[in-house]
Amino acid sequence: MQKGLIITLSALLLIGAFEVQTFAKGETMKDKTQKEKIFYTQTFNNIKIAGELYKPENFDVNKKYPAIVVVHPAGGVKEQVAGLYAKRLSEQGFVTLAYDAAYQGESGGEPHFLERPSSRVEDVRSSVDYLTTLPFVDKDNIGVLGICAGGGYAFNAAETEMRIKAVATVSAFDLGRARRQGLNDSMTIEQQHQKLKDAAEQRTKEVNGGEIKYNGYVPNSLEEIPENAPPMYRQGYEYYRTDLAKHPRSENKYIFSNYAEQAAFTAFDRPEFVSPRPVLFIVGENAESAYFSKEAYDKALEPKEYVVIPNATHIEMYYKPEYVNQAVEKLSEFYGKNLKGNK
């Protein structure tokens, strides 16, 4: 199996507009892969993006490597599932980049906690920009991996960002469609209209000096989980709000007055635009969100793959070793086949 590589950077390097800062000489992990803290700029909005750059063992700066951008879920940060997949792929011989979206985590942008789809897509493009400045990256072999809503943003970017040569998602989620229609299109038109009216009223309050209102991505407590809620609610709470994966910069809140812009977004509107570049969708067998990936897969043109991980749920694909291992094996095969480089 041919194996690729992802985003990496040398210490305290300045390349054009992209500032690279290395902390503690790059953190060396037990498996000999290396991690560096880096910063670069969201190109057209001049927002500083904070990232973590993973290099495999025996990295050679004189070689040209394929590169992969890893995009985190809505409300997540780079230290959670995106960082896990970036690290695991680096262990397979890839160089990888996980980053915090603009307005979130350790990245800049005000007001903070803004979940703005257009900005999230621009994050992906700007991450590709950043990679093209690195002398050891093969500019013709850059891929993207998106998890949950990050899968929707990654795929949407790839539809028109031709520098992305291979697209993969894990537990892909169309945040815009879910905002408009609810999970599994469960919201009535009346309910959809009411949410938009509520957001509009809140926006008026805020521009007239009122306090910002925040909503959460997942329940903050067991008591907030609706009766008969699907497993995603409980497992989302367990992943993000308990010691399982809780992180101080993942605060489980977004600015509600921006709800309308989220609802206007569609992640998988033109899957055929990715063709003939290869696409891979990985879902858990028991994931309530799998229909997003299946519908996009059905509309996409060849080459395409749809992989179901037995017994896994949406959230379990984030962290459970028995499921992550299977996903990483498939991702390594996919990128190794479709991204070429002189490793």
N, C-alpha and C positions, 0 to 999 in steps of 0.2 A: 504494500500500500504506500503510495507516495504521500508525503506529508508536507504541509505548507508552513508558512510563517506569518507573523503579524506585526503589529506596530512596536517599534522600539527606538530608543533614543540614547545618545551618549550624554555624559554628565555635563551640565551647565553649558549647553550648546545653544547658540543663537543662529537660527536659519531664517532669514527674511523677517517676517512679522511673528514668527513662532518662537516663543521663549520656552526653553526647556530647563527645568530645575530638578536636580537630583538630590534626594535626601539620604543621608547615611550611606553614601556611595552606592545606592540601589540596594534594596532589601534582598538578601539571598535566602531563598527558601530551602527547606530540607532536601527537596528533590533536585537542587542545583539550578532550578530556574531562577531568574532575577526579576525584580519588580522595581520600577522607578516612578516617582511622582513627577508628573509633567504638567505644564500649562500651555495652552495655545488659545487662539482667538476665533470666536464665531465670526466668520469672515465679513459679512455685510452689516452686522449689528455691533461689532466691536465689544463683545462680551467675552470675558475671560472664562475659558473652559478648563476645569480641573480633571486630570485623567491619571490613570495608572497604566504604565507600559510594561508588558511582560516579555521577557526574552528567554529562549530555551537555553539549555546547557550547551556549551561549546559554540555560542554565537560568534560569528565572524563578521566584523564590520565591513570587510572587503567584499563580501558576497551580496547578491541581490536576492531578497526574500519576497515571497507573496505576503500580503498584509490583510488583516481582518479587523474590522471595527465591530465592537460588541455593544449593543444598545440596551439599556436597562428598562425595566417596567415603569409604568406610571407610579410615582410615589417612591420608587426605589432609589438607591444610590450605588455607586460603583463598587462599594465594599460588600455588596450582597451577591445576588445571583449572577449579575454581569461579571463581577470579578472572579467568581468561582469558575464560570465557563471560560473566561479569558485565561485563568491560571491553568485549568485542565488542558486546554488546547495548546498552551505553551509547553506543557509536559510532553505533548505529542510532536514537538518540533516546530511549532508555530510561534511567531512573534505576535502578540495580541494587545489591543487597546480597549480598556473599559473607562468610561468617563461619566461625569455627572452632567445631566442636561443643564442648559442655561436656565437661570432662575431657581435652580434646585441644588441641594447638596452643598458641595464645596465650591461650585462654580459661581460666577458673578451673575448680575442681572437683577434689576429691581422693577416691580415689587417681587420679593422672593416668594416661592411656592406657587408660581404661575405655571400651569400646565397648558402650554400654548402649542397646538399641533404644528403650525407653520414654523415655529422656532425649533421644535423637536426635529423636524425634517431638515432644517438648515444645520442643526448640530451634526447630522450624519454627513451632509455635504462638506461641512467645514472640517470634519475629521478626515475625510478623504483628502481635502486640501492639504492638511497637515502632513499626512503620510507622503504625499508627492514631494515634499521638501526634504525627505530623508534619503540620503545617498544610498543606503542599503536596502531600500524598498523598491521592488519592481513595480513601476508606476502602471504597467499594463496588467497587473494581477493583484487587484485589491478586491476583497470580498466583504460582506457584511453579515452579521448574525444579530437577530433581534429576539428578545424574550418578552412575552406577554404584549403589552401595548408597545414596547420597543420593537416587537416584530412587525406590528402594523406600521410604525414610523419608518423602520428600515426598508420594508417592502415598498412603501409609498415613495420613498426617496429613490429607490432603485428603478422605479418605473420610468423616471426621466433622467436619472444620474447615470450616464453611460460609462463613467469610469468604474462603476461597481460591476464586477465581472461574474460574481456568483452570490446568490442570495439564499440564506437559510433562516428559519424561524423555529423557536421552541415555544409551545403554548401560545401561539400568536393570538392577539386580541385587537379587535377594531374598536378603539375607545370611542370614536365618534358615533358609530352605529349603536354601541351600548348606551351612550348618553342619550341618543335620540329615542331609542326603542326599548331599552332595557336588555338584560341578559336573555338570550333566546327570544328576542322581540316580544317581550312580555308586557310592555307598556301600551296602554290605549292612546289614541290620538289626543283625547282630552287630557290625559296625564302628561303627555309630552308637551302640549301647549302650556299647561300650568307650570311645569318646570321652567320653561322659557320665560314665561311672565314673571315668575319669582326672581329669576336671574336678572331680568331687565329692571325690575323694581330695585333690586339690591345695587345694581350698577348706578342707578340714579342717586341712591342714597350716598354711595361712596364718592361720586364726583361732586356732591354737595357737602362734603365734609364728614360724612358718616364713617363709622369704623368698618374695616374690611371684615367680611364674613368668610370663614373657611369651612369647607366640607372635608370629610375624610374619604380615603379610598377604600378602607376596610373598617370593620367595627373596632372600636378601641377597647372593648370589654366583652365578656361573654354575654352580659345582659343586653348589649346592643344587637346581638345576632337575632334576626327575625325568626319567629317560630316556623318550622318546616323549611328553613333556608337551605339552599344547596350547599354541598361541602365547601365550595369556594369561599363562602363567608367565614366559616369557622377556620378553615385552613389558612385563609388570608390573615385573619386575626392572629393565629398561632405563629405564622412566619414573621410578620412585620411587627407585632406588638408584644411578643414574649422573647425570652432569651434565645429562642431558636435562631433568629436572625435579626433581632432588633438592633438598630443603629441610631446614635444620637442625631445624625443629620437626615434621617428618614423619619419625618415627624408626622406622617399620615395626615397631610392637609393640603388642599389646593384652594385657590381663590375662586369662590363660587360665582362671582359676577362675570367670570370669563366662560361660564358654562355654554353660552350660545356659540362661541367660536369652537369649542370642543365638539358640540353637536353638529356643526357644519362640516366636520372633517369626515372623509371616507378613506380608510386605509387601502382597500383593495379594489379601487374603482377601475383600474386598467391593468389587470395582471398580464394581458397579452403583450403589453409594452415591454415587459422584461425579456421576452423571447427575442433571439434564440439563446440568451444567457440562461444558465441552469438555475432552477429553484428547488428548494427542499423544505418541506413542512414536516416538523416532528411534533406529535401530540400524544398525550396520555390517553389510554383507552377509555378511562372514566372521566375525562375532562369535559365539563359542561360547555367549555369554549371551543371545542374541536370543530364546530360547524364553521367558524370563521376561516380556519385553514382549509377545510374540505371544499367550501364554496370557491375560495380563491384558487385552489388546486384544480378544480373542475374547469374553471375559466382560463387558466394559464395554458400556454402552449408548451410543447416539448422543447427541450428536455425538462422533465419535472419528476419529483418524487414525493410521495406521501407516506410517512413512516409512523406507525402506531406502536407505542410502547405499552405492552400488556400490563394491565392492573393499575397503571399510574393515573393520578389526577392532574389537573392543571398546576396546582401549587407544588405537588410532590416532584414534578419535573425540575423544580428550582434547586432541590437540595438532597433528595434521597439518593444515596450512592448507587443503589441497584438500578435506578432509572437514569441518573446523570451519566453513569458509566456507559450505558447503551447509547445515549444520545451523543456523547463525546466520540465514541467509536464511529458512529455513522457520520458525524460532522467531519471528523478527521479524514475519513474516506472520501467524502464529498468534496472538501476543499483540496485535498491532495490530488484528486482527479481533475478538478476544474480550474485550479490556480497553479500555475507553473512558476518555478523560480530556481535559481542556482544556489541551493542550500549547501 
